[in-house]
Amino acid sequence: MPASHQDKKLSEGYVERIGSDCEGQHWDEGMHVIFAQFAGQEIMLDNESYLVLPEEDVLVYGANG
């Protein structure tokens, strides 16, 4: 791997909710996703932390957890 790519870290998680623009596409709640470490915007909702990601920030997605 080139040195410029070795520093990049990835994060992973599971889809909790799907925005209305993405419904009916290839996304499912519970789907495992991998994304860049600093992608998206973290929000707090009912004392829970969530990461809101635009579809283009998801690098890899797979089957439900």
PyMOL Python script that loads the backbone (N, CA, C, O; Angstrom):
from pymol import cmd

cmd.read_pdbstr("""\
ATOM      1  N   MET A   1       0.836  -1.179   0.000  1.00  0.00           N
ATOM      2  CA  MET A   1       0.000   0.000   0.000  1.00  0.00           C
ATOM      3  C   MET A   1       0.885   1.248   0.000  1.00  0.00           C
ATOM      4  O   MET A   1       1.901   1.282   0.694  1.00  0.00           O
ATOM      5  N   PRO A   2       0.513   2.264  -0.765  1.00  0.00           N
ATOM      6  CA  PRO A   2       1.293   3.501  -0.745  1.00  0.00           C
ATOM      7  C   PRO A   2       1.272   4.134   0.645  1.00  0.00           C
ATOM      8  O   PRO A   2       0.289   4.009   1.375  1.00  0.00           O
ATOM      9  N   ALA A   3       2.352   4.809   1.004  1.00  0.00           N
ATOM     10  CA  ALA A   3       2.451   5.452   2.318  1.00  0.00           C
ATOM     11  C   ALA A   3       1.299   6.413   2.573  1.00  0.00           C
ATOM     12  O   ALA A   3       0.859   6.559   3.713  1.00  0.00           O
ATOM     13  N   SER A   4       0.806   7.069   1.530  1.00  0.00           N
ATOM     14  CA  SER A   4      -0.284   8.039   1.707  1.00  0.00           C
ATOM     15  C   SER A   4      -1.577   7.373   2.164  1.00  0.00           C
ATOM     16  O   SER A   4      -2.448   8.041   2.721  1.00  0.00           O
ATOM     17  N   HIS A   5      -1.715   6.080   1.942  1.00  0.00           N
ATOM     18  CA  HIS A   5      -2.931   5.373   2.346  1.00  0.00           C
ATOM     19  C   HIS A   5      -2.780   4.617   3.661  1.00  0.00           C
ATOM     20  O   HIS A   5      -3.778   4.183   4.236  1.00  0.00           O
ATOM     21  N   GLN A   6      -1.577   4.454   4.139  1.00  0.00           N
ATOM     22  CA  GLN A   6      -1.356   3.677   5.354  1.00  0.00           C
ATOM     23  C   GLN A   6      -1.864   4.388   6.598  1.00  0.00           C
ATOM     24  O   GLN A   6      -2.169   3.724   7.588  1.00  0.00           O
ATOM     25  N   ASP A   7      -1.967   5.704   6.588  1.00  0.00           N
ATOM     26  CA  ASP A   7      -2.425   6.458   7.750  1.00  0.00           C
ATOM     27  C   ASP A   7      -3.937   6.445   7.909  1.00  0.00           C
ATOM     28  O   ASP A   7      -4.440   6.752   8.991  1.00  0.00           O
ATOM     29  N   LYS A   8      -4.660   6.105   6.881  1.00  0.00           N
ATOM     30  CA  LYS A   8      -6.113   6.185   6.925  1.00  0.00           C
ATOM     31  C   LYS A   8      -6.688   5.088   7.805  1.00  0.00           C
ATOM     32  O   LYS A   8      -6.346   3.914   7.660  1.00  0.00           O
ATOM     33  N   LYS A   9      -7.550   5.479   8.703  1.00  0.00           N
ATOM     34  CA  LYS A   9      -8.192   4.551   9.620  1.00  0.00           C
ATOM     35  C   LYS A   9      -9.641   4.383   9.196  1.00  0.00           C
ATOM     36  O   LYS A   9     -10.252   5.303   8.653  1.00  0.00           O
ATOM     37  N   LEU A  10     -10.181   3.206   9.448  1.00  0.00           N
ATOM     38  CA  LEU A  10     -11.578   2.929   9.124  1.00  0.00           C
ATOM     39  C   LEU A  10     -12.360   2.692  10.401  1.00  0.00           C
ATOM     40  O   LEU A  10     -11.808   2.270  11.417  1.00  0.00           O
ATOM     41  N   SER A  11     -13.626   2.962  10.334  1.00  0.00           N
ATOM     42  CA  SER A  11     -14.545   2.692  11.431  1.00  0.00           C
ATOM     43  C   SER A  11     -15.664   1.825  10.888  1.00  0.00           C
ATOM     44  O   SER A  11     -15.861   1.739   9.676  1.00  0.00           O
ATOM     45  N   GLU A  12     -16.388   1.190  11.778  1.00  0.00           N
ATOM     46  CA  GLU A  12     -17.486   0.348  11.334  1.00  0.00           C
ATOM     47  C   GLU A  12     -18.661   0.467  12.281  1.00  0.00           C
ATOM     48  O   GLU A  12     -18.519   0.912  13.420  1.00  0.00           O
ATOM     49  N   GLY A  13     -19.812   0.068  11.801  1.00  0.00           N
ATOM     50  CA  GLY A  13     -21.012   0.117  12.614  1.00  0.00           C
ATOM     51  C   GLY A  13     -22.153  -0.575  11.885  1.00  0.00           C
ATOM     52  O   GLY A  13     -21.951  -1.292  10.905  1.00  0.00           O
ATOM     53  N   TYR A  14     -23.351  -0.339  12.393  1.00  0.00           N
ATOM     54  CA  TYR A  14     -24.548  -0.953  11.826  1.00  0.00           C
ATOM     55  C   TYR A  14     -25.577   0.129  11.529  1.00  0.00           C
ATOM     56  O   TYR A  14     -25.693   1.108  12.268  1.00  0.00           O
ATOM     57  N   VAL A  15     -26.304  -0.049  10.469  1.00  0.00           N
ATOM     58  CA  VAL A  15     -27.338   0.908  10.080  1.00  0.00           C
ATOM     59  C   VAL A  15     -28.479   0.823  11.085  1.00  0.00           C
ATOM     60  O   VAL A  15     -29.067  -0.239  11.290  1.00  0.00           O
ATOM     61  N   GLU A  16     -28.778   1.945  11.699  1.00  0.00           N
ATOM     62  CA  GLU A  16     -29.869   2.029  12.676  1.00  0.00           C
ATOM     63  C   GLU A  16     -31.157   2.500  12.002  1.00  0.00           C
ATOM     64  O   GLU A  16     -32.223   1.925  12.216  1.00  0.00           O
ATOM     65  N   ARG A  17     -31.052   3.534  11.198  1.00  0.00           N
ATOM     66  CA  ARG A  17     -32.194   4.092  10.473  1.00  0.00           C
ATOM     67  C   ARG A  17     -31.734   4.482   9.075  1.00  0.00           C
ATOM     68  O   ARG A  17     -30.548   4.717   8.844  1.00  0.00           O
ATOM     69  N   ILE A  18     -32.677   4.549   8.154  1.00  0.00           N
ATOM     70  CA  ILE A  18     -32.386   4.891   6.765  1.00  0.00           C
ATOM     71  C   ILE A  18     -33.184   6.133   6.399  1.00  0.00           C
ATOM     72  O   ILE A  18     -34.388   6.201   6.645  1.00  0.00           O
ATOM     73  N   GLY A  19     -32.509   7.115   5.808  1.00  0.00           N
ATOM     74  CA  GLY A  19     -33.193   8.330   5.373  1.00  0.00           C
ATOM     75  C   GLY A  19     -34.162   8.051   4.244  1.00  0.00           C
ATOM     76  O   GLY A  19     -34.017   7.066   3.521  1.00  0.00           O
ATOM     77  N   SER A  20     -35.142   8.911   4.094  1.00  0.00           N
ATOM     78  CA  SER A  20     -36.184   8.706   3.082  1.00  0.00           C
ATOM     79  C   SER A  20     -35.620   8.694   1.663  1.00  0.00           C
ATOM     80  O   SER A  20     -36.204   8.067   0.779  1.00  0.00           O
ATOM     81  N   ASP A  21     -34.501   9.371   1.428  1.00  0.00           N
ATOM     82  CA  ASP A  21     -33.890   9.377   0.094  1.00  0.00           C
ATOM     83  C   ASP A  21     -33.272   8.026  -0.267  1.00  0.00           C
ATOM     84  O   ASP A  21     -33.057   7.743  -1.446  1.00  0.00           O
ATOM     85  N   CYS A  22     -32.986   7.189   0.733  1.00  0.00           N
ATOM     86  CA  CYS A  22     -32.309   5.904   0.496  1.00  0.00           C
ATOM     87  C   CYS A  22     -33.247   4.708   0.621  1.00  0.00           C
ATOM     88  O   CYS A  22     -32.847   3.588   0.305  1.00  0.00           O
ATOM     89  N   GLU A  23     -34.472   4.912   1.066  1.00  0.00           N
ATOM     90  CA  GLU A  23     -35.408   3.798   1.240  1.00  0.00           C
ATOM     91  C   GLU A  23     -35.659   3.110  -0.087  1.00  0.00           C
ATOM     92  O   GLU A  23     -35.770   3.757  -1.128  1.00  0.00           O
ATOM     93  N   GLY A  24     -35.749   1.784  -0.035  1.00  0.00           N
ATOM     94  CA  GLY A  24     -36.028   1.021  -1.241  1.00  0.00           C
ATOM     95  C   GLY A  24     -34.816   0.750  -2.101  1.00  0.00           C
ATOM     96  O   GLY A  24     -34.927   0.128  -3.157  1.00  0.00           O
ATOM     97  N   GLN A  25     -33.647   1.216  -1.655  1.00  0.00           N
ATOM     98  CA  GLN A  25     -32.419   0.946  -2.403  1.00  0.00           C
ATOM     99  C   GLN A  25     -31.730  -0.259  -1.771  1.00  0.00           C
ATOM    100  O   GLN A  25     -32.411  -1.169  -1.296  1.00  0.00           O
ATOM    101  N   HIS A  26     -30.415  -0.290  -1.753  1.00  0.00           N
ATOM    102  CA  HIS A  26     -29.683  -1.451  -1.261  1.00  0.00           C
ATOM    103  C   HIS A  26     -29.404  -1.410   0.240  1.00  0.00           C
ATOM    104  O   HIS A  26     -28.628  -2.234   0.724  1.00  0.00           O
ATOM    105  N   TRP A  27     -29.993  -0.505   0.985  1.00  0.00           N
ATOM    106  CA  TRP A  27     -29.754  -0.372   2.423  1.00  0.00           C
ATOM    107  C   TRP A  27     -30.834  -1.075   3.225  1.00  0.00           C
ATOM    108  O   TRP A  27     -32.010  -1.051   2.862  1.00  0.00           O
ATOM    109  N   ASP A  28     -30.424  -1.702   4.319  1.00  0.00           N
ATOM    110  CA  ASP A  28     -31.352  -2.343   5.254  1.00  0.00           C
ATOM    111  C   ASP A  28     -30.930  -1.982   6.665  1.00  0.00           C
ATOM    112  O   ASP A  28     -29.737  -1.850   6.940  1.00  0.00           O
ATOM    113  N   GLU A  29     -31.882  -1.822   7.555  1.00  0.00           N
ATOM    114  CA  GLU A  29     -31.555  -1.607   8.964  1.00  0.00           C
ATOM    115  C   GLU A  29     -30.831  -2.843   9.479  1.00  0.00           C
ATOM    116  O   GLU A  29     -31.208  -3.970   9.156  1.00  0.00           O
ATOM    117  N   GLY A  30     -29.803  -2.632  10.271  1.00  0.00           N
ATOM    118  CA  GLY A  30     -28.999  -3.715  10.809  1.00  0.00           C
ATOM    119  C   GLY A  30     -27.814  -4.090   9.929  1.00  0.00           C
ATOM    120  O   GLY A  30     -26.990  -4.916  10.323  1.00  0.00           O
ATOM    121  N   MET A  31     -27.715  -3.496   8.743  1.00  0.00           N
ATOM    122  CA  MET A  31     -26.627  -3.802   7.810  1.00  0.00           C
ATOM    123  C   MET A  31     -25.292  -3.314   8.370  1.00  0.00           C
ATOM    124  O   MET A  31     -25.212  -2.218   8.925  1.00  0.00           O
ATOM    125  N   HIS A  32     -24.252  -4.124   8.226  1.00  0.00           N
ATOM    126  CA  HIS A  32     -22.903  -3.777   8.664  1.00  0.00           C
ATOM    127  C   HIS A  32     -22.266  -2.870   7.617  1.00  0.00           C
ATOM    128  O   HIS A  32     -22.317  -3.164   6.423  1.00  0.00           O
ATOM    129  N   VAL A  33     -21.658  -1.750   8.070  1.00  0.00           N
ATOM    130  CA  VAL A  33     -21.016  -0.807   7.151  1.00  0.00           C
ATOM    131  C   VAL A  33     -19.631  -0.440   7.663  1.00  0.00           C
ATOM    132  O   VAL A  33     -19.376  -0.456   8.867  1.00  0.00           O
ATOM    133  N   ILE A  34     -18.740  -0.110   6.732  1.00  0.00           N
ATOM    134  CA  ILE A  34     -17.401   0.388   7.047  1.00  0.00           C
ATOM    135  C   ILE A  34     -17.272   1.756   6.390  1.00  0.00           C
ATOM    136  O   ILE A  34     -17.675   1.949   5.243  1.00  0.00           O
ATOM    137  N   PHE A  35     -16.697   2.715   7.141  1.00  0.00           N
ATOM    138  CA  PHE A  35     -16.590   4.081   6.654  1.00  0.00           C
ATOM    139  C   PHE A  35     -15.305   4.702   7.178  1.00  0.00           C
ATOM    140  O   PHE A  35     -14.705   4.188   8.122  1.00  0.00           O
ATOM    141  N   ALA A  36     -14.880   5.799   6.571  1.00  0.00           N
ATOM    142  CA  ALA A  36     -13.671   6.498   6.998  1.00  0.00           C
ATOM    143  C   ALA A  36     -13.838   6.987   8.437  1.00  0.00           C
ATOM    144  O   ALA A  36     -14.945   7.311   8.867  1.00  0.00           O
ATOM    145  N   GLN A  37     -12.739   7.037   9.166  1.00  0.00           N
ATOM    146  CA  GLN A  37     -12.760   7.337  10.593  1.00  0.00           C
ATOM    147  C   GLN A  37     -13.463   8.649  10.933  1.00  0.00           C
ATOM    148  O   GLN A  37     -14.187   8.708  11.926  1.00  0.00           O
ATOM    149  N   PHE A  38     -13.272   9.688  10.147  1.00  0.00           N
ATOM    150  CA  PHE A  38     -13.847  10.989  10.481  1.00  0.00           C
ATOM    151  C   PHE A  38     -15.040  11.347   9.608  1.00  0.00           C
ATOM    152  O   PHE A  38     -15.368  12.524   9.461  1.00  0.00           O
ATOM    153  N   ALA A  39     -15.684  10.359   9.034  1.00  0.00           N
ATOM    154  CA  ALA A  39     -16.846  10.594   8.169  1.00  0.00           C
ATOM    155  C   ALA A  39     -18.081  10.925   9.021  1.00  0.00           C
ATOM    156  O   ALA A  39     -18.163  10.554  10.192  1.00  0.00           O
ATOM    157  N   GLY A  40     -19.016  11.615   8.416  1.00  0.00           N
ATOM    158  CA  GLY A  40     -20.303  11.857   9.041  1.00  0.00           C
ATOM    159  C   GLY A  40     -20.289  12.898  10.135  1.00  0.00           C
ATOM    160  O   GLY A  40     -19.287  13.571  10.376  1.00  0.00           O
ATOM    161  N   GLN A  41     -21.436  13.012  10.795  1.00  0.00           N
ATOM    162  CA  GLN A  41     -21.640  13.981  11.872  1.00  0.00           C
ATOM    163  C   GLN A  41     -22.254  13.255  13.059  1.00  0.00           C
ATOM    164  O   GLN A  41     -23.292  12.608  12.917  1.00  0.00           O
ATOM    165  N   GLU A  42     -21.631  13.353  14.225  1.00  0.00           N
ATOM    166  CA  GLU A  42     -22.153  12.707  15.423  1.00  0.00           C
ATOM    167  C   GLU A  42     -23.243  13.576  16.033  1.00  0.00           C
ATOM    168  O   GLU A  42     -23.094  14.793  16.139  1.00  0.00           O
ATOM    169  N   ILE A  43     -24.342  12.942  16.434  1.00  0.00           N
ATOM    170  CA  ILE A  43     -25.438  13.648  17.103  1.00  0.00           C
ATOM    171  C   ILE A  43     -25.839  12.874  18.353  1.00  0.00           C
ATOM    172  O   ILE A  43     -25.587  11.674  18.460  1.00  0.00           O
ATOM    173  N   MET A  44     -26.463  13.570  19.291  1.00  0.00           N
ATOM    174  CA  MET A  44     -27.012  12.933  20.491  1.00  0.00           C
ATOM    175  C   MET A  44     -28.529  12.978  20.386  1.00  0.00           C
ATOM    176  O   MET A  44     -29.114  14.009  20.055  1.00  0.00           O
ATOM    177  N   LEU A  45     -29.151  11.845  20.673  1.00  0.00           N
ATOM    178  CA  LEU A  45     -30.603  11.746  20.633  1.00  0.00           C
ATOM    179  C   LEU A  45     -31.034  10.825  21.757  1.00  0.00           C
ATOM    180  O   LEU A  45     -30.655   9.654  21.781  1.00  0.00           O
ATOM    181  N   ASP A  46     -31.822  11.340  22.687  1.00  0.00           N
ATOM    182  CA  ASP A  46     -32.264  10.564  23.851  1.00  0.00           C
ATOM    183  C   ASP A  46     -31.083   9.935  24.588  1.00  0.00           C
ATOM    184  O   ASP A  46     -31.114   8.753  24.931  1.00  0.00           O
ATOM    185  N   ASN A  47     -30.044  10.735  24.830  1.00  0.00           N
ATOM    186  CA  ASN A  47     -28.832  10.298  25.527  1.00  0.00           C
ATOM    187  C   ASN A  47     -28.077   9.173  24.831  1.00  0.00           C
ATOM    188  O   ASN A  47     -27.285   8.480  25.470  1.00  0.00           O
ATOM    189  N   GLU A  48     -28.304   8.982  23.550  1.00  0.00           N
ATOM    190  CA  GLU A  48     -27.578   8.009  22.738  1.00  0.00           C
ATOM    191  C   GLU A  48     -26.822   8.762  21.653  1.00  0.00           C
ATOM    192  O   GLU A  48     -27.331   9.730  21.089  1.00  0.00           O
ATOM    193  N   SER A  49     -25.613   8.316  21.367  1.00  0.00           N
ATOM    194  CA  SER A  49     -24.796   8.928  20.329  1.00  0.00           C
ATOM    195  C   SER A  49     -25.016   8.179  19.012  1.00  0.00           C
ATOM    196  O   SER A  49     -24.950   6.950  18.972  1.00  0.00           O
ATOM    197  N   TYR A  50     -25.276   8.921  17.947  1.00  0.00           N
ATOM    198  CA  TYR A  50     -25.469   8.351  16.615  1.00  0.00           C
ATOM    199  C   TYR A  50     -24.561   9.082  15.633  1.00  0.00           C
ATOM    200  O   TYR A  50     -24.225  10.250  15.831  1.00  0.00           O
ATOM    201  N   LEU A  51     -24.172   8.386  14.582  1.00  0.00           N
ATOM    202  CA  LEU A  51     -23.379   8.991  13.530  1.00  0.00           C
ATOM    203  C   LEU A  51     -24.247   9.053  12.275  1.00  0.00           C
ATOM    204  O   LEU A  51     -24.719   8.029  11.781  1.00  0.00           O
ATOM    205  N   VAL A  52     -24.447  10.253  11.776  1.00  0.00           N
ATOM    206  CA  VAL A  52     -25.237  10.458  10.567  1.00  0.00           C
ATOM    207  C   VAL A  52     -24.262  10.523   9.394  1.00  0.00           C
ATOM    208  O   VAL A  52     -23.400  11.401   9.339  1.00  0.00           O
ATOM    209  N   LEU A  53     -24.410   9.582   8.454  1.00  0.00           N
ATOM    210  CA  LEU A  53     -23.497   9.488   7.314  1.00  0.00           C
ATOM    211  C   LEU A  53     -24.255   9.647   6.009  1.00  0.00           C
ATOM    212  O   LEU A  53     -25.311   9.043   5.824  1.00  0.00           O
ATOM    213  N   PRO A  54     -23.722  10.459   5.099  1.00  0.00           N
ATOM    214  CA  PRO A  54     -24.288  10.452   3.760  1.00  0.00           C
ATOM    215  C   PRO A  54     -23.899   9.141   3.068  1.00  0.00           C
ATOM    216  O   PRO A  54     -22.854   8.560   3.360  1.00  0.00           O
ATOM    217  N   GLU A  55     -24.727   8.700   2.178  1.00  0.00           N
ATOM    218  CA  GLU A  55     -24.521   7.426   1.490  1.00  0.00           C
ATOM    219  C   GLU A  55     -23.132   7.313   0.876  1.00  0.00           C
ATOM    220  O   GLU A  55     -22.529   6.240   0.911  1.00  0.00           O
ATOM    221  N   GLU A  56     -22.618   8.395   0.319  1.00  0.00           N
ATOM    222  CA  GLU A  56     -21.320   8.337  -0.356  1.00  0.00           C
ATOM    223  C   GLU A  56     -20.144   8.158   0.608  1.00  0.00           C
ATOM    224  O   GLU A  56     -19.038   7.854   0.160  1.00  0.00           O
ATOM    225  N   ASP A  57     -20.349   8.338   1.915  1.00  0.00           N
ATOM    226  CA  ASP A  57     -19.279   8.122   2.889  1.00  0.00           C
ATOM    227  C   ASP A  57     -19.134   6.665   3.304  1.00  0.00           C
ATOM    228  O   ASP A  57     -18.154   6.307   3.957  1.00  0.00           O
ATOM    229  N   VAL A  58     -20.090   5.819   2.937  1.00  0.00           N
ATOM    230  CA  VAL A  58     -20.007   4.389   3.255  1.00  0.00           C
ATOM    231  C   VAL A  58     -19.099   3.746   2.223  1.00  0.00           C
ATOM    232  O   VAL A  58     -19.368   3.811   1.023  1.00  0.00           O
ATOM    233  N   LEU A  59     -18.018   3.122   2.691  1.00  0.00           N
ATOM    234  CA  LEU A  59     -17.031   2.529   1.805  1.00  0.00           C
ATOM    235  C   LEU A  59     -17.373   1.079   1.434  1.00  0.00           C
ATOM    236  O   LEU A  59     -17.191   0.659   0.292  1.00  0.00           O
ATOM    237  N   VAL A  60     -17.870   0.326   2.422  1.00  0.00           N
ATOM    238  CA  VAL A  60     -18.208  -1.081   2.218  1.00  0.00           C
ATOM    239  C   VAL A  60     -19.466  -1.374   3.010  1.00  0.00           C
ATOM    240  O   VAL A  60     -19.627  -0.875   4.124  1.00  0.00           O
ATOM    241  N   TYR A  61     -20.348  -2.162   2.461  1.00  0.00           N
ATOM    242  CA  TYR A  61     -21.530  -2.583   3.207  1.00  0.00           C
ATOM    243  C   TYR A  61     -21.754  -4.061   2.973  1.00  0.00           C
ATOM    244  O   TYR A  61     -21.371  -4.611   1.940  1.00  0.00           O
ATOM    245  N   GLY A  62     -22.380  -4.696   3.950  1.00  0.00           N
ATOM    246  CA  GLY A  62     -22.589  -6.141   3.844  1.00  0.00           C
ATOM    247  C   GLY A  62     -23.904  -6.555   4.466  1.00  0.00           C
ATOM    248  O   GLY A  62     -24.784  -5.731   4.716  1.00  0.00           O
ATOM    249  N   ALA A  63     -24.016  -7.824   4.705  1.00  0.00           N
ATOM    250  CA  ALA A  63     -25.246  -8.419   5.226  1.00  0.00           C
ATOM    251  C   ALA A  63     -25.575  -7.877   6.616  1.00  0.00           C
ATOM    252  O   ALA A  63     -24.721  -7.319   7.306  1.00  0.00           O
ATOM    253  N   ASN A  64     -26.812  -8.055   6.998  1.00  0.00           N
ATOM    254  CA  ASN A  64     -27.243  -7.648   8.334  1.00  0.00           C
ATOM    255  C   ASN A  64     -26.427  -8.392   9.379  1.00  0.00           C
ATOM    256  O   ASN A  64     -26.073  -9.559   9.215  1.00  0.00           O
ATOM    257  N   GLY A  65     -26.137  -7.659  10.483  1.00  0.00           N
ATOM    258  CA  GLY A  65     -25.300  -8.162  11.555  1.00  0.00           C
ATOM    259  C   GLY A  65     -25.703  -9.459  12.078  1.00  0.00           C
ATOM    260  O   GLY A  65     -25.064  -9.982  12.991  1.00  0.00           O
TER     261      GLY A  65
END
""", "prot")
cmd.dss("prot")
cmd.show_as("cartoon", "prot")
cmd.util.cbc("prot")
cmd.orient("prot")
